Protein backbone atom coordinates (compact mmCIF):
# COMPACT_ATOMS: atom_id res chain seq x y z
CA UNK A 1 0.00 0.00 0.00
CA UNK A 2 1.09 3.51 -0.68
CA UNK A 3 0.48 6.41 1.68
CA UNK A 4 -3.06 7.01 0.54
CA UNK A 5 -5.27 9.48 2.42
CA UNK A 6 -8.21 7.19 1.55
CA UNK A 7 -6.71 4.16 3.32
CA UNK A 8 -9.69 1.95 4.23
CA UNK A 9 -9.32 0.39 7.68
CA UNK A 10 -11.48 -1.83 9.87
CA UNK A 11 -10.58 -1.47 13.55
CA UNK A 12 -11.99 -4.28 15.67
CA UNK A 13 -12.56 -3.67 19.36
CA UNK A 14 -13.03 0.03 18.66
CA UNK A 15 -15.87 0.91 21.04
CA UNK A 16 -13.44 1.71 23.87
CA UNK A 17 -9.80 1.75 24.94
CA UNK A 18 -6.87 1.47 22.58
CA UNK A 19 -9.06 0.35 19.68
CA UNK A 20 -11.07 3.55 19.92
CA UNK A 21 -7.87 5.61 20.18
CA UNK A 22 -6.43 3.92 17.12
CA UNK A 23 -9.61 4.29 15.07
CA UNK A 24 -9.98 8.00 15.80
CA UNK A 25 -6.25 8.60 15.39
CA UNK A 26 -6.16 6.92 11.97
CA UNK A 27 -9.20 8.89 10.81
CA UNK A 28 -7.48 12.11 11.82
CA UNK A 29 -4.52 11.02 9.71
CA UNK A 30 -6.74 10.73 6.65
CA UNK A 31 -7.96 7.13 6.75
CA UNK A 32 -11.56 6.02 6.29
CA UNK A 33 -12.23 3.96 9.38
CA UNK A 34 -14.87 1.39 10.24
CA UNK A 35 -15.33 0.99 14.00
CA UNK A 36 -16.25 -2.60 14.87
CA UNK A 37 -17.30 -4.02 18.25
CA UNK A 38 -20.42 -5.26 20.04
CA UNK A 39 -21.56 -1.96 21.61
CA UNK A 40 -23.11 -0.15 18.65
CA UNK A 41 -24.04 2.98 20.60
CA UNK A 42 -20.43 3.57 21.56
CA UNK A 43 -19.29 2.83 18.01
CA UNK A 44 -21.61 5.52 16.68
CA UNK A 45 -20.15 8.04 19.14
CA UNK A 46 -16.62 7.08 18.12
CA UNK A 47 -17.38 7.34 14.40
CA UNK A 48 -19.01 10.73 14.93
CA UNK A 49 -15.92 11.93 16.78
CA UNK A 50 -13.57 10.50 14.14
CA UNK A 51 -15.47 12.00 11.16
CA UNK A 52 -13.76 11.67 7.75
CA UNK A 53 -16.42 9.21 6.57
CA UNK A 54 -16.02 6.85 9.55
CA UNK A 55 -18.76 4.26 10.07
CA UNK A 56 -19.99 2.11 12.97
CA UNK A 57 -20.53 -1.62 12.40
CA UNK A 58 -21.72 -3.95 15.17
CA UNK A 59 -19.65 -7.14 15.34
CA UNK A 60 -19.40 -10.03 17.79
CA UNK A 61 -16.01 -11.59 17.05
CA UNK A 62 -17.07 -14.92 18.53
CA UNK A 63 -19.65 -15.47 15.75
CA UNK A 64 -18.25 -16.34 12.30
CA UNK A 65 -21.43 -15.38 10.45
CA UNK A 66 -21.59 -12.01 12.18
CA UNK A 67 -17.91 -11.40 11.34
CA UNK A 68 -18.55 -12.08 7.65
CA UNK A 69 -21.60 -9.81 7.65
CA UNK A 70 -19.72 -7.02 9.43
CA UNK A 71 -16.74 -7.12 7.08
CA UNK A 72 -19.17 -7.25 4.17
CA UNK A 73 -20.79 -4.04 5.41
CA UNK A 74 -17.40 -2.36 5.60
CA UNK A 75 -16.42 -3.44 2.09
CA UNK A 76 -19.78 -2.33 0.70
CA UNK A 77 -19.45 1.08 2.38
CA UNK A 78 -15.82 1.69 1.44
CA UNK A 79 -15.61 -0.17 -1.86
CA UNK A 80 -12.85 -2.40 -0.52
CA UNK A 81 -10.56 -2.93 2.45
CA UNK A 82 -6.88 -2.03 2.83
CA UNK A 83 -6.22 -2.86 6.47
CA UNK A 84 -7.49 -4.69 9.53
CA UNK A 85 -6.49 -3.73 13.09
CA UNK A 86 -7.47 -6.23 15.80
CA UNK A 87 -7.41 -4.69 19.26
CA UNK A 88 -10.05 -6.79 21.01
CA UNK A 89 -8.75 -8.36 24.20
CA UNK A 90 -9.76 -9.39 27.69
CA UNK A 91 -7.87 -10.58 30.75
CA UNK A 92 -8.60 -12.63 33.84
CA UNK A 93 -7.01 -11.74 37.17
CA UNK A 94 -6.62 -15.07 38.96
CA UNK A 95 -4.09 -17.82 39.71
CA UNK A 96 -4.06 -20.45 36.99
CA UNK A 97 -5.41 -23.01 39.46
CA UNK A 98 -8.55 -20.89 39.90
CA UNK A 99 -9.31 -20.14 36.23
CA UNK A 100 -12.48 -22.00 35.27
CA UNK A 101 -13.20 -23.84 32.04
CA UNK A 102 -15.76 -21.17 31.19
CA UNK A 103 -13.18 -18.41 31.70
CA UNK A 104 -10.62 -20.21 29.53
CA UNK A 105 -13.25 -20.59 26.80
CA UNK A 106 -14.22 -16.90 26.96
CA UNK A 107 -10.58 -15.81 26.99
CA UNK A 108 -9.67 -17.79 23.86
CA UNK A 109 -12.94 -16.95 22.10
CA UNK A 110 -12.12 -13.25 22.44
CA UNK A 111 -8.34 -13.08 22.22
CA UNK A 112 -7.61 -15.86 19.73
CA UNK A 113 -10.58 -17.44 17.96
CA UNK A 114 -12.23 -14.08 17.38
CA UNK A 115 -9.07 -12.76 15.75
CA UNK A 116 -9.05 -15.69 13.35
CA UNK A 117 -12.76 -15.42 12.52
CA UNK A 118 -12.46 -11.74 11.66
CA UNK A 119 -9.28 -12.38 9.68
CA UNK A 120 -10.98 -15.15 7.72
CA UNK A 121 -13.75 -12.74 6.78
CA UNK A 122 -11.34 -9.96 5.82
CA UNK A 123 -8.59 -12.00 4.13
CA UNK A 124 -10.05 -12.12 0.57
CA UNK A 125 -10.52 -8.36 0.58
CA UNK A 126 -7.07 -7.66 2.05
CA UNK A 127 -5.48 -9.97 -0.51
CA UNK A 128 -7.16 -8.03 -3.29
CA UNK A 129 -5.45 -4.82 -2.18
CA UNK A 130 -2.14 -6.28 -0.94
CA UNK A 131 -3.38 -5.09 2.42
CA UNK A 132 -2.17 -5.29 5.99
CA UNK A 133 -3.41 -6.70 9.28
CA UNK A 134 -2.14 -5.59 12.70
CA UNK A 135 -2.88 -7.38 15.97
CA UNK A 136 -2.24 -5.94 19.42
CA UNK A 137 -0.39 -8.46 21.54
CA UNK A 138 1.40 -8.31 24.89
CA UNK A 139 5.00 -8.13 26.04
CA UNK A 140 4.26 -11.01 28.42
CA UNK A 141 3.31 -13.29 25.53
CA UNK A 142 6.73 -13.59 23.88
CA UNK A 143 9.20 -11.13 25.41
CA UNK A 144 8.89 -11.53 29.19
CA UNK A 145 7.74 -14.18 31.62
CA UNK A 146 3.99 -14.24 32.34
CA UNK A 147 2.96 -12.03 35.23
CA UNK A 148 1.60 -13.83 38.31
CA UNK A 149 -2.22 -13.80 38.30
CA UNK A 150 -2.23 -12.95 34.57
CA UNK A 151 -0.91 -16.27 33.33
CA UNK A 152 -4.07 -17.17 31.44
CA UNK A 153 -3.97 -13.86 29.57
CA UNK A 154 -0.33 -14.38 28.61
CA UNK A 155 -1.11 -17.86 27.33
CA UNK A 156 -3.93 -16.54 25.14
CA UNK A 157 -1.73 -13.78 23.71
CA UNK A 158 1.04 -16.28 23.00
CA UNK A 159 -1.53 -18.29 21.07
CA UNK A 160 -2.50 -15.12 19.20
CA UNK A 161 1.15 -14.57 18.28
CA UNK A 162 1.40 -18.06 16.80
CA UNK A 163 -1.95 -17.58 15.04
CA UNK A 164 -0.59 -14.50 13.28
CA UNK A 165 2.43 -16.46 12.08
CA UNK A 166 0.16 -19.22 10.80
CA UNK A 167 -1.97 -16.75 8.85
CA UNK A 168 1.18 -15.19 7.41
CA UNK A 169 2.39 -18.57 6.11
CA UNK A 170 -0.92 -19.32 4.41
CA UNK A 171 -1.47 -15.78 3.07
CA UNK A 172 1.91 -14.26 2.16
CA UNK A 173 0.18 -11.61 0.02
CA UNK A 174 -1.10 -9.92 3.21
CA UNK A 175 1.23 -8.05 5.55
CA UNK A 176 0.58 -9.53 8.99
CA UNK A 177 2.07 -7.65 11.95
CA UNK A 178 2.24 -8.67 15.57
CA UNK A 179 2.49 -5.51 17.67
CA UNK A 180 3.38 -6.23 21.30
CA UNK A 181 2.38 -3.28 23.48
CA UNK A 182 3.16 -2.45 27.10
CA UNK A 183 0.73 -1.00 29.64
CA UNK A 184 -1.33 1.98 28.51
CA UNK A 185 -4.19 4.00 29.98
CA UNK A 186 -5.57 4.73 26.51
CA UNK A 187 -7.30 8.10 26.27
CA UNK A 188 -10.03 10.07 28.07
CA UNK A 189 -13.66 9.02 28.41
CA UNK A 190 -14.67 6.00 26.35
CA UNK A 191 -11.11 5.80 25.05
CA UNK A 192 -9.79 4.78 28.47
CA UNK A 193 -8.48 1.22 28.58
CA UNK A 194 -11.12 -1.23 29.91
CA UNK A 195 -8.91 -4.32 30.11
CA UNK A 196 -9.44 -4.51 33.89
CA UNK A 197 -12.96 -3.05 34.18
CA UNK A 198 -14.52 -6.24 35.63
CA UNK A 199 -11.72 -6.97 38.09
CA UNK A 200 -12.22 -6.60 41.83
CA UNK A 201 -10.55 -3.27 42.77
CA UNK A 202 -9.09 -4.61 46.02
CA UNK A 203 -7.62 -7.67 44.30
CA UNK A 204 -6.21 -5.45 41.54
CA UNK A 205 -4.59 -3.10 44.07
CA UNK A 206 -2.91 -6.04 45.81
CA UNK A 207 -1.75 -7.41 42.47
CA UNK A 208 -0.29 -4.06 41.41
CA UNK A 209 1.59 -3.77 44.69
CA UNK A 210 3.02 -7.23 44.18
CA UNK A 211 3.94 -6.58 40.53
CA UNK A 212 5.66 -3.35 41.53
CA UNK A 213 7.53 -4.93 44.44
CA UNK A 214 8.75 -7.86 42.36
CA UNK A 215 9.76 -5.83 39.28
CA UNK A 216 7.12 -7.06 36.84
CA UNK A 217 5.59 -3.59 36.60
CA UNK A 218 8.10 -0.75 36.43
CA UNK A 219 5.71 2.18 36.27
CA UNK A 220 6.06 3.18 32.63
CA UNK A 221 3.11 3.60 30.30
CA UNK A 222 2.79 3.62 26.53
CA UNK A 223 1.31 6.86 25.22
CA UNK A 224 -1.82 6.13 23.18
CA UNK A 225 -1.04 8.80 20.58
CA UNK A 226 2.41 7.29 20.07
CA UNK A 227 0.77 3.90 19.55
CA UNK A 228 -1.53 5.39 16.90
CA UNK A 229 1.48 6.77 15.07
CA UNK A 230 3.17 3.38 15.12
CA UNK A 231 0.07 1.63 13.74
CA UNK A 232 -0.28 4.26 11.02
CA UNK A 233 3.37 3.76 10.03
CA UNK A 234 2.85 0.00 9.79
CA UNK A 235 -0.20 0.40 7.57
CA UNK A 236 1.49 2.84 5.20
CA UNK A 237 4.93 1.26 4.80
CA UNK A 238 4.26 0.36 1.14
CA UNK A 239 3.42 -2.58 -1.11
CA UNK A 240 6.98 -3.88 -1.31
CA UNK A 241 7.54 -4.36 2.43
CA UNK A 242 5.83 -5.02 5.73
CA UNK A 243 6.73 -5.22 9.42
CA UNK A 244 6.19 -8.75 10.78
CA UNK A 245 7.03 -8.04 14.43
CA UNK A 246 7.15 -4.85 16.46
CA UNK A 247 7.38 -4.06 20.16
CA UNK A 248 6.29 -0.85 21.86
CA UNK A 249 7.51 -0.87 25.45
CA UNK A 250 7.30 1.92 28.04
CA UNK A 251 10.32 3.36 29.76
CA UNK A 252 10.37 2.61 33.50
CA UNK A 253 9.18 5.49 35.72
CA UNK A 254 8.21 6.11 39.31
CA UNK A 255 4.52 6.52 38.47
CA UNK A 256 3.40 4.05 41.13
CA UNK A 257 0.43 6.14 42.26
CA UNK A 258 -0.92 6.50 38.73
CA UNK A 259 -0.72 2.79 38.10
CA UNK A 260 -2.56 1.98 41.31
CA UNK A 261 -5.37 4.27 40.19
CA UNK A 262 -5.59 2.52 36.79
Backbone torsions as a table, in degrees:
resi	resn	phi	psi	omega
1	UNK	NA	141.8	173.8
2	UNK	-91.7	169.5	177.7
3	UNK	-74.1	92.0	-174.3
4	UNK	-110.2	125.3	179.7
5	UNK	-63.9	-15.5	179.2
6	UNK	-100.3	25.0	175.9
7	UNK	-51.4	127.7	-175.3
8	UNK	-103.9	115.9	-170.0
9	UNK	-127.9	135.4	170.5
10	UNK	-105.7	118.5	178.1
11	UNK	-105.9	118.2	-176.5
12	UNK	-99.4	134.2	-173.5
13	UNK	86.4	33.1	-168.7
14	UNK	-99.2	10.2	179.8
15	UNK	-79.4	-17.7	-177.8
16	UNK	-159.1	170.3	171.3
17	UNK	63.3	-146.9	-174.8
18	UNK	-65.4	-32.3	177.4
19	UNK	-61.8	-42.9	177.8
20	UNK	-65.0	-43.1	177.5
21	UNK	-58.7	-45.1	-178.0
22	UNK	-66.5	-44.1	180.0
23	UNK	-59.9	-48.6	-179.6
24	UNK	-66.9	-40.9	-179.6
25	UNK	-63.3	-40.3	178.0
26	UNK	-67.4	-39.3	178.1
27	UNK	-61.9	-39.6	179.9
28	UNK	-70.8	-15.6	175.2
29	UNK	-96.1	9.8	173.0
30	UNK	106.2	-4.4	-178.1
31	UNK	-80.3	153.0	168.5
32	UNK	-92.2	120.9	-169.3
33	UNK	-118.3	133.5	169.9
34	UNK	-103.0	124.2	178.9
35	UNK	-93.8	118.1	-177.3
36	UNK	-118.4	134.4	174.4
37	UNK	-178.5	-175.5	-179.5
38	UNK	-82.4	-34.5	-172.5
39	UNK	-86.3	92.2	-172.0
40	UNK	-63.3	-36.0	-178.4
41	UNK	-62.6	-39.7	177.5
42	UNK	-70.5	-35.4	178.0
43	UNK	-62.3	-41.1	179.2
44	UNK	-62.1	-42.7	177.7
45	UNK	-61.8	-42.9	-179.6
46	UNK	-65.2	-43.8	179.8
47	UNK	-64.4	-38.9	177.1
48	UNK	-62.8	-39.5	179.5
49	UNK	-70.2	-37.6	-177.9
50	UNK	-70.4	-38.3	-176.6
51	UNK	58.6	-149.5	179.9
52	UNK	52.7	36.8	177.7
53	UNK	78.5	15.3	-179.7
54	UNK	-65.4	148.7	179.3
55	UNK	-129.5	159.1	177.8
56	UNK	-111.9	128.5	-178.7
57	UNK	-133.1	116.6	178.9
58	UNK	-67.8	137.0	-178.4
59	UNK	-155.3	123.8	171.7
60	UNK	-99.6	110.1	-172.4
61	UNK	-68.0	-12.4	-179.6
62	UNK	-85.6	-1.8	-177.8
63	UNK	-118.3	113.1	-175.3
64	UNK	-61.7	-41.4	-179.8
65	UNK	-63.9	-42.3	178.8
66	UNK	-63.9	-39.7	178.4
67	UNK	-60.9	-44.7	179.2
68	UNK	-63.6	-42.0	179.2
69	UNK	-64.3	-41.5	-178.5
70	UNK	-65.1	-47.1	179.0
71	UNK	-64.5	-36.2	176.3
72	UNK	-60.7	-39.9	177.1
73	UNK	-62.6	-41.4	-179.7
74	UNK	-63.5	-47.3	-178.2
75	UNK	-63.4	-41.1	178.3
76	UNK	-62.8	-39.9	-177.5
77	UNK	-72.8	-37.5	-173.7
78	UNK	-100.3	-12.7	-176.9
79	UNK	78.4	16.7	-179.6
80	UNK	150.2	-179.5	-178.8
81	UNK	-143.5	127.7	-179.9
82	UNK	-102.7	-24.3	-174.4
83	UNK	-156.0	149.2	174.3
84	UNK	-124.3	133.6	175.5
85	UNK	-124.4	116.3	-177.7
86	UNK	-103.6	110.6	-177.8
87	UNK	-114.8	-5.4	-177.0
88	UNK	-60.1	133.6	178.5
89	UNK	-168.2	147.6	176.2
90	UNK	-137.5	158.3	179.0
91	UNK	-133.7	157.6	177.1
92	UNK	-122.2	126.2	179.5
93	UNK	-96.4	95.6	-177.8
94	UNK	-169.9	151.0	171.1
95	UNK	-61.0	149.3	-179.2
96	UNK	-55.8	-35.5	-178.7
97	UNK	-65.0	-19.7	-177.6
98	UNK	-101.5	-6.0	-179.1
99	UNK	-73.9	124.7	-175.9
100	UNK	-82.5	165.9	177.3
101	UNK	-61.6	-38.6	179.2
102	UNK	-64.7	-39.4	178.7
103	UNK	-67.6	-41.3	176.5
104	UNK	-60.0	-43.6	-178.6
105	UNK	-63.3	-43.8	179.9
106	UNK	-65.5	-40.6	-179.1
107	UNK	-61.1	-48.4	-178.7
108	UNK	-72.8	-34.2	178.0
109	UNK	-60.8	-36.4	-178.1
110	UNK	-85.5	-49.1	-170.9
111	UNK	-84.2	-24.1	-173.7
112	UNK	-122.6	-63.7	-176.6
113	UNK	-60.1	-42.6	178.9
114	UNK	-59.1	-40.1	178.3
115	UNK	-61.3	-38.9	-179.1
116	UNK	-73.1	-37.7	179.7
117	UNK	-64.9	-42.8	177.8
118	UNK	-66.3	-41.3	179.3
119	UNK	-63.0	-41.0	178.6
120	UNK	-60.1	-38.5	179.2
121	UNK	-70.5	-35.5	-175.2
122	UNK	-87.9	-23.5	-171.0
123	UNK	-53.6	-46.4	-179.7
124	UNK	-59.8	-36.6	-179.1
125	UNK	-74.8	-38.0	177.0
126	UNK	-68.0	-37.8	178.2
127	UNK	-63.4	-35.3	-178.8
128	UNK	-66.9	-22.6	-178.5
129	UNK	-114.5	11.3	-172.6
130	UNK	51.0	47.0	-171.5
131	UNK	-81.4	-172.1	-175.3
132	UNK	-130.1	155.7	175.6
133	UNK	-139.5	127.3	-177.9
134	UNK	-119.2	135.8	-178.1
135	UNK	-126.3	126.6	177.8
136	UNK	-78.1	122.7	177.9
137	UNK	-117.7	-164.4	-174.4
138	UNK	-129.1	147.0	175.5
139	UNK	-59.5	-33.1	-176.6
140	UNK	-74.8	-8.9	-179.6
141	UNK	-77.2	-41.4	-173.1
142	UNK	-134.0	-16.0	-171.7
143	UNK	-110.1	-22.8	178.6
144	UNK	-133.9	171.3	174.5
145	UNK	-72.1	152.6	176.8
146	UNK	-60.8	142.6	177.2
147	UNK	-75.8	141.4	174.0
148	UNK	-56.6	138.2	-178.9
149	UNK	77.5	-7.4	175.2
150	UNK	-121.5	24.0	-178.3
151	UNK	-61.4	-40.7	-178.9
152	UNK	-63.6	-40.1	177.6
153	UNK	-61.7	-46.2	-179.7
154	UNK	-61.1	-39.6	178.5
155	UNK	-61.9	-43.9	-179.4
156	UNK	-65.7	-37.7	179.3
157	UNK	-72.5	-31.9	174.3
158	UNK	-65.2	-37.7	175.5
159	UNK	-65.1	-38.8	176.0
160	UNK	-61.0	-42.9	179.5
161	UNK	-58.2	-44.6	179.6
162	UNK	-69.8	-34.3	176.4
163	UNK	-59.9	-43.1	-180.0
164	UNK	-62.1	-41.3	177.7
165	UNK	-63.0	-40.5	-179.6
166	UNK	-64.4	-42.1	176.8
167	UNK	-63.4	-38.6	-179.3
168	UNK	-62.9	-39.9	179.7
169	UNK	-64.3	-41.6	-176.5
170	UNK	-81.9	-21.0	-177.9
171	UNK	-134.0	70.3	-177.5
172	UNK	-66.9	-12.0	179.0
173	UNK	-84.5	3.3	175.1
174	UNK	-117.5	135.9	-179.6
175	UNK	-85.6	99.2	-179.2
176	UNK	-91.7	127.9	-178.7
177	UNK	-125.0	128.2	171.0
178	UNK	-96.5	117.0	-178.2
179	UNK	-112.2	102.9	179.4
180	UNK	-84.4	123.7	-173.3
181	UNK	-121.6	138.8	175.5
182	UNK	-79.7	-174.5	-177.1
183	UNK	-59.1	141.5	178.5
184	UNK	-151.0	141.1	175.0
185	UNK	-77.9	-17.0	-171.8
186	UNK	79.4	-137.8	-179.1
187	UNK	-124.5	-166.4	-178.7
188	UNK	-78.3	162.3	174.9
189	UNK	58.9	-133.3	-179.3
190	UNK	-63.9	-15.9	-179.4
191	UNK	-83.2	-1.8	178.0
192	UNK	-71.6	140.3	-179.6
193	UNK	-58.0	133.6	-178.9
194	UNK	-115.2	17.3	-177.7
195	UNK	-52.1	-37.2	-173.3
196	UNK	-109.6	18.5	-169.4
197	UNK	-65.7	-25.8	-178.6
198	UNK	-99.1	6.6	-179.4
199	UNK	-82.5	149.6	175.7
200	UNK	-66.7	122.8	-175.6
201	UNK	-57.2	-39.7	-179.4
202	UNK	-67.0	-41.9	178.5
203	UNK	-65.7	-38.3	178.6
204	UNK	-65.1	-42.1	-180.0
205	UNK	-61.6	-42.6	177.9
206	UNK	-64.0	-40.1	179.9
207	UNK	-65.2	-43.1	179.5
208	UNK	-62.2	-41.8	178.1
209	UNK	-60.1	-43.0	179.8
210	UNK	-66.5	-44.7	179.8
211	UNK	-61.9	-38.7	177.9
212	UNK	-65.8	-47.8	-175.9
213	UNK	-65.5	-30.0	-177.0
214	UNK	-99.2	1.8	173.3
215	UNK	87.4	3.6	176.9
216	UNK	-69.4	-42.0	179.6
217	UNK	-109.4	121.8	-174.7
218	UNK	-110.0	13.5	170.4
219	UNK	92.6	-18.0	-177.3
220	UNK	-78.7	152.9	179.6
221	UNK	-132.4	143.6	175.4
222	UNK	-81.8	128.9	178.0
223	UNK	-73.8	129.1	-175.6
224	UNK	-61.6	-38.8	-179.9
225	UNK	-65.7	-36.2	175.8
226	UNK	-63.8	-42.3	178.1
227	UNK	-59.6	-43.0	178.5
228	UNK	-58.4	-43.8	179.4
229	UNK	-61.9	-38.5	178.8
230	UNK	-65.8	-45.8	179.2
231	UNK	-61.2	-43.0	179.0
232	UNK	-61.6	-40.1	178.6
233	UNK	-63.8	-39.7	178.3
234	UNK	-62.0	-44.7	-174.8
235	UNK	-72.7	-17.4	-176.2
236	UNK	-117.7	25.4	-176.1
237	UNK	-81.5	-5.8	172.4
238	UNK	110.0	160.3	-178.0
239	UNK	-68.6	-27.8	-172.0
240	UNK	-87.9	-2.3	-178.3
241	UNK	-152.7	163.0	174.4
242	UNK	-153.0	168.9	-178.0
243	UNK	-112.4	105.3	-175.5
244	UNK	-71.7	-37.4	-177.7
245	UNK	-136.6	139.4	177.5
246	UNK	-151.0	144.4	179.9
247	UNK	-125.7	132.4	176.7
248	UNK	-122.0	101.1	-174.6
249	UNK	-112.2	143.9	178.7
250	UNK	-79.8	152.2	171.3
251	UNK	-79.0	140.4	179.5
252	UNK	-61.3	141.6	176.6
253	UNK	-138.6	-176.4	176.8
254	UNK	-103.9	26.1	-174.2
255	UNK	-81.0	54.1	-177.6
256	UNK	-64.8	-43.9	-177.5
257	UNK	-62.3	-42.4	179.5
258	UNK	-61.0	-44.3	-178.0
259	UNK	-65.0	-34.5	-179.9
260	UNK	-73.6	-17.7	176.5
261	UNK	-89.9	-8.2	-174.5
262	UNK	-65.2	NA	NA
